[in-house]
Amino acid sequence: MSADVPGPVVSRRREVSHASARSLLMTVLGEFVLPRDQPVWTATLVESLAMFGIEEKSARQALSRTAAEGWLESQRRGRRVRWSLTPQGRRLLTEGAERIYGFGRDERDWDGTWVVLLVSVPEAKRDLRHQLRTRLTWAGFGSPMPGVWISPDRRRETEAKHIVAELLPESAAMSFVASYGQLGDEAELVARSWDLSEVERRYAEFIDEFTGLDPGHDVLHAQIRLVHEWRRFPFLDPRLPLRLLPPNWHGVKAAQLFHDKHDAWWPASQQHWDELVAKEQ
């Protein structure tokens, strides 16, 4: 939606089709429950998801699934239930928050070195292959060919080591740090490892949706949507050094937009959340 067109942040149809109940729940937990060391009633969480067209049944199922995965624990008070983050849930959400809210703030110099990881998983172990790909992609690695993963961030080697140790303890994985050689082209390496055109398109949509937006009394809804849209980018964008990116990379503008909006909307959205919580006390 263009900034000069009046209307809601996004249409209900788009919200329902592009955001699952559990995914939105994780956004709410990270943005509002994590900073507070207190349980929250089911009705509060259900109402927050209802703003995005999520039906009560789907919201309750999302709570149950999240609890089953060890992120939440329930406490019954009469006929009502309230939820608290488990130590595991708090740790995982804290790690996610550090990456989400810090994403786009730190531009660093690059000395031209790459981390190269060699690791393979048998074709028959498809679930394990998917887990490895998902975890390494989240860590910012790209794969120019099967069994080879690369990152221009040397700090990611330790993370890759932990991922491989957890998923493939018997693997003969290898890693090394090197600069690009004389064969081939570094730009082609990047193109084969990451689909930057898709990331650029998503950044452009984010910029179009939130530039100039003044949510007014819908600030709680707007803040949840802002964070929910932004939290995808640490997974989509490998945060390559600027010299490896296309000219006028949209990610720079999108990051500034996110942090400006998030900081500006933070006080009012937190106040609205406290009011929502108080309704159920």
C-alpha positions as CSV (number, residue, x, y, z in Angstrom):
1,M,0.0,0.0,0.0
2,S,1.4,3.4,-0.9
3,A,2.0,5.8,1.9
4,D,-0.4,8.4,0.5
5,V,-3.4,6.1,0.3
6,P,-5.6,6.1,3.5
7,G,-6.6,2.8,5.1
8,P,-5.5,0.1,7.5
9,V,-1.9,-1.0,7.7
10,V,-2.7,-4.0,5.6
11,S,-5.9,-5.7,4.5
12,R,-7.3,-8.5,6.7
13,R,-7.2,-10.9,3.7
14,R,-3.4,-10.3,3.2
15,E,-2.8,-10.8,7.0
16,V,-4.6,-14.1,7.2
17,S,-3.0,-15.5,4.0
18,H,0.5,-14.4,4.8
19,A,0.8,-14.9,8.6
20,S,0.0,-18.1,10.5
21,A,-1.4,-17.9,14.0
22,R,1.7,-19.4,15.5
23,S,4.1,-17.1,13.7
24,L,2.1,-14.0,14.8
25,L,2.0,-15.4,18.4
26,M,5.8,-15.6,18.4
27,T,6.0,-12.0,17.3
28,V,3.7,-10.9,20.1
29,L,5.6,-13.0,22.7
30,G,8.9,-11.5,21.6
31,E,7.7,-7.9,21.5
32,F,5.5,-7.7,24.6
33,V,5.7,-10.8,26.8
34,L,9.5,-11.2,26.8
35,P,10.3,-7.8,28.2
36,R,7.9,-8.4,31.1
37,D,8.5,-11.0,33.8
38,Q,4.9,-11.8,34.3
39,P,2.3,-14.4,33.0
40,V,-0.4,-13.3,30.5
41,W,-4.0,-14.6,30.2
42,T,-5.1,-16.6,27.3
43,A,-7.8,-14.0,26.5
44,T,-5.1,-11.3,26.1
45,L,-3.1,-13.3,23.6
46,V,-6.3,-14.4,21.7
47,E,-7.4,-10.8,21.5
48,S,-4.0,-9.6,20.2
49,L,-4.2,-12.2,17.4
50,A,-7.8,-11.4,16.6
51,M,-6.6,-8.0,15.4
52,F,-5.1,-9.9,12.4
53,G,-8.2,-12.0,11.6
54,I,-7.0,-15.0,13.6
55,E,-10.0,-17.0,15.0
56,E,-10.0,-18.0,18.6
57,K,-9.7,-21.7,17.8
58,S,-6.6,-21.1,15.7
59,A,-5.1,-18.9,18.4
60,R,-5.6,-21.5,21.1
61,Q,-4.1,-24.2,18.9
62,A,-1.1,-22.0,18.4
63,L,-0.7,-21.6,22.1
64,S,-1.0,-25.4,22.6
65,R,1.6,-26.1,19.9
66,T,4.0,-23.5,21.3
67,A,3.7,-25.0,24.8
68,A,4.2,-28.5,23.4
69,E,7.5,-27.3,21.9
70,G,8.7,-26.1,25.2
71,W,8.4,-22.4,24.8
72,L,5.4,-21.8,27.1
73,E,4.0,-23.3,30.3
74,S,0.4,-22.9,31.5
75,Q,-1.0,-22.1,34.9
76,R,-4.7,-22.7,35.6
77,R,-6.6,-20.2,37.8
78,G,-10.1,-21.5,38.2
79,R,-11.5,-21.8,34.7
80,R,-8.9,-19.4,33.3
81,V,-5.4,-20.1,32.1
82,R,-2.4,-17.9,31.9
83,W,0.9,-18.5,30.2
84,S,4.5,-17.9,31.1
85,L,7.7,-18.3,29.0
86,T,9.8,-21.3,30.0
87,P,13.5,-20.8,30.5
88,Q,14.0,-22.3,27.1
89,G,11.4,-20.0,25.5
90,R,12.9,-17.0,27.1
91,R,16.4,-17.9,26.0
92,L,15.3,-18.6,22.4
93,L,13.2,-15.5,22.2
94,T,16.1,-13.4,23.6
95,E,18.4,-14.8,21.0
96,G,15.9,-14.0,18.3
97,A,15.2,-10.5,19.6
98,E,18.9,-9.7,19.6
99,R,19.1,-10.7,15.9
100,I,15.8,-9.1,14.9
101,Y,16.2,-5.8,16.6
102,G,20.0,-5.5,15.9
103,F,19.6,-6.4,12.3
104,G,20.6,-3.6,10.0
105,R,22.3,-1.5,12.7
106,D,25.8,-2.7,12.3
107,E,27.6,-1.9,9.1
108,R,31.1,-3.4,9.2
109,D,34.2,-3.3,7.1
110,W,35.1,-6.5,5.2
111,D,38.6,-7.7,4.6
112,G,37.6,-10.0,1.7
113,T,37.8,-13.3,3.5
114,W,35.2,-16.0,3.3
115,V,34.3,-18.9,5.6
116,V,33.8,-22.0,3.6
117,L,32.0,-25.1,5.1
118,L,32.1,-28.5,3.4
119,V,29.4,-30.7,4.8
120,S,27.1,-33.3,3.1
121,V,24.0,-35.2,4.1
122,P,22.9,-38.4,2.3
123,E,20.0,-37.9,-0.1
124,A,17.9,-40.4,1.9
125,K,17.9,-38.2,5.0
126,R,15.7,-35.5,3.6
127,D,14.5,-34.2,6.9
128,L,18.0,-33.8,8.2
129,R,19.1,-32.1,5.0
130,H,16.2,-29.6,5.4
131,Q,17.1,-28.9,9.0
132,L,20.7,-28.3,8.0
133,R,19.8,-26.0,5.2
134,T,17.4,-24.0,7.4
135,R,19.8,-23.5,10.2
136,L,22.7,-22.6,8.0
137,T,20.6,-20.2,6.0
138,W,19.4,-18.5,9.2
139,A,23.1,-18.2,10.1
140,G,23.7,-16.2,6.9
141,F,25.3,-19.0,4.8
142,G,24.7,-19.5,1.1
143,S,25.3,-22.5,-1.0
144,P,26.8,-22.2,-4.5
145,M,26.8,-26.0,-5.0
146,P,25.7,-29.1,-3.1
147,G,27.7,-29.7,0.1
148,V,29.4,-26.3,0.0
149,W,28.3,-23.4,2.2
150,I,29.9,-19.9,2.3
151,S,29.7,-16.7,4.4
152,P,31.7,-13.5,4.3
153,D,31.3,-13.2,8.0
154,R,34.1,-15.0,9.9
155,R,32.0,-14.8,13.1
156,R,29.6,-17.3,11.6
157,E,32.1,-20.2,11.6
158,T,31.5,-20.8,15.3
159,E,27.8,-20.9,14.8
160,A,28.2,-23.3,11.9
161,K,30.3,-25.5,14.1
162,H,27.6,-25.7,16.7
163,I,24.9,-26.5,14.1
164,V,26.9,-29.3,12.6
165,A,27.8,-30.7,16.0
166,E,24.1,-30.8,16.9
167,L,22.7,-32.1,13.7
168,L,25.5,-34.3,12.4
169,P,27.8,-35.3,15.3
170,E,29.4,-38.1,13.2
171,S,29.9,-35.9,10.2
172,A,33.3,-35.3,8.6
173,A,32.6,-31.7,8.0
174,M,35.4,-29.3,7.2
175,S,35.7,-25.5,7.3
176,F,38.4,-23.0,6.3
177,V,38.8,-19.3,5.8
178,A,40.1,-18.0,2.5
179,S,40.1,-15.1,0.1
180,Y,38.7,-15.4,-3.4
181,G,41.1,-16.8,-6.0
182,Q,41.9,-16.2,-9.6
183,L,39.3,-18.5,-11.2
184,G,35.8,-17.3,-11.8
185,D,34.1,-14.2,-10.6
186,E,33.1,-13.2,-7.1
187,A,29.9,-11.6,-8.2
188,E,28.9,-14.9,-9.9
189,L,29.7,-16.7,-6.6
190,V,27.3,-14.4,-4.8
191,A,24.6,-14.9,-7.5
192,R,24.8,-18.7,-7.2
193,S,24.7,-18.7,-3.4
194,W,21.9,-16.2,-2.7
195,D,18.7,-15.0,-4.5
196,L,19.3,-11.3,-3.8
197,S,16.6,-10.2,-6.3
198,E,13.9,-11.8,-4.2
199,V,15.3,-10.2,-1.0
200,E,15.4,-6.8,-2.8
201,R,11.7,-7.2,-3.9
202,R,10.7,-8.0,-0.3
203,Y,12.6,-4.9,1.0
204,A,10.8,-2.8,-1.6
205,E,7.4,-4.1,-0.4
206,F,8.4,-3.4,3.2
207,I,9.4,0.2,2.3
208,D,6.2,0.8,0.4
209,E,4.0,-0.5,3.2
210,F,5.5,1.4,6.1
211,T,6.9,4.6,4.6
212,G,4.8,7.6,5.8
213,L,2.4,5.4,7.8
214,D,0.9,7.0,10.9
215,P,-1.2,4.4,12.7
216,G,-2.9,6.7,15.2
217,H,-4.9,4.7,17.7
218,D,-4.0,1.4,15.9
219,V,-0.4,1.6,17.1
220,L,-0.4,-1.8,18.8
221,H,-1.6,-3.4,15.6
222,A,1.0,-1.4,13.5
223,Q,3.9,-2.3,15.8
224,I,3.1,-6.0,15.8
225,R,2.8,-5.9,12.0
226,L,6.0,-3.9,11.6
227,V,8.0,-6.4,13.7
228,H,6.3,-9.4,12.2
229,E,7.3,-8.3,8.7
230,W,10.8,-7.3,9.7
231,R,11.6,-10.5,11.6
232,R,11.7,-12.4,8.2
233,F,14.6,-10.4,6.9
234,P,17.4,-11.9,9.2
235,F,16.4,-15.2,7.5
236,L,16.1,-13.9,4.0
237,D,19.0,-11.5,3.9
238,P,22.5,-12.8,4.5
239,R,23.8,-9.3,5.3
240,L,26.5,-9.3,2.7
241,P,29.1,-6.5,2.8
242,L,28.0,-3.5,0.7
243,R,30.7,-4.1,-2.0
244,L,29.0,-7.5,-2.8
245,L,25.5,-6.0,-3.1
246,P,23.8,-4.4,-6.0
247,P,23.9,-0.5,-6.2
248,N,21.3,1.3,-4.2
249,W,20.5,-1.8,-2.1
250,H,17.0,-1.4,-0.6
251,G,18.1,-3.1,2.6
252,V,19.8,0.0,3.8
253,K,16.7,2.1,3.5
254,A,14.4,-0.6,4.9
255,A,16.6,-1.1,8.0
256,Q,16.5,2.6,8.8
257,L,12.8,2.7,8.3
258,F,12.2,-0.2,10.6
259,H,14.3,1.1,13.4
260,D,12.9,4.6,13.1
261,K,9.3,3.3,13.2
262,H,9.9,0.8,15.9
263,D,11.5,3.4,18.2
264,A,8.8,5.9,17.5
265,W,5.9,3.5,18.1
266,W,7.4,1.7,21.1
267,P,6.1,3.8,24.0
268,A,2.5,4.0,22.7
269,S,2.4,0.3,21.7
270,Q,3.7,-0.8,25.0
271,Q,1.1,1.3,26.8
272,H,-1.7,-0.2,24.6
273,W,-0.4,-3.7,25.5
274,D,-0.5,-2.9,29.2
275,E,-4.1,-1.7,28.8
276,L,-5.0,-4.9,27.0
277,V,-3.5,-6.9,29.8
278,A,-5.3,-4.9,32.5
279,K,-8.6,-5.7,30.9
280,E,-8.2,-9.3,32.0
281,Q,-6.9,-8.7,35.6
